[in-house]
Amino acid sequence: MSIRNDLQKLYIGYLGRAADKPGLDYWEAQINAGAITLDDLRINWVNEQPEYLSMYGGLTRSQVAGNIYQNLFK
């Protein structure tokens, strides 16, 4: 799989939407440069991304997992 596909999966799963081109290009460049990994990005979103926190803040881990699963497989 390509980094772009993996990034799109993170966006869809964690944020419930596809990445916009500038965001996708930015994160792909960061990963290709070795500045960040996909796992680092996921951790950042879970801990600091306002969009993620507004969607999942206050939910249990089980509820979050269910929502991410639905985002990926609906």
N, C-alpha and C positions, 0 to 999 in steps of 0.2 A: 504494500500500500504506500501511497505517497503521503508526504507531510500535509499537503493541501486537503486530502481526503480525511486524514486524521483530525485536522483542525476543524473541518466542517462538522464532523461527528461530535467534537467537543461543543461547538457552538449549538448544534441542534439538541444534543442531549442535555447540556447544562443550562443553556439560555433559551431553549425552545424556539430558536430561529437560525436561519442560515447566516453565515458571516457576510458582512459587506466586503466589497473588494479591497478597500483601503485597510481594513482590519485584518483580512486574510493575508494580504501581501505583507503587512507589517510583521505579524507573528511568524509567518513562514520565513522571512528574512532573519528574524531574531533566532529562530531555531537553527536555520542553516548556518548562521554565524557562530553557533555554540553558546550564545548568550543566555539561552533558556531552553529547557526541555519541555516536551508536552506535559509531563507530570508536574513540573514547576508551574506551568501555566494553569493547569487544573487546580492545583493547590491555591494559587493566587486568586482564581475566580471564587473558589469556595470560601476563602477567608476574607477577601477584600472587595470583590466586584459588587457594586451597589445593585446592578441588575439581577445578579444571582441572589443576593441577600433579600431583595424585595420579593422575589418569587418563592424562595424556600425558607426564609427566616421564620422560626417558630415551628417548623414541621419536624417530625421525628425522622430519624435516619431511614426508617422503613418507608415513610411517606415520600421522602426525597428520592429514594431509589425507585419507587413506583412511578413517580413523575418523570424521572430521567428515562426509565424504560419506555414509558408511553411516548415520550418525545422521540425516541429513537425508532420505535417499531410501530407507530400508528400509521 
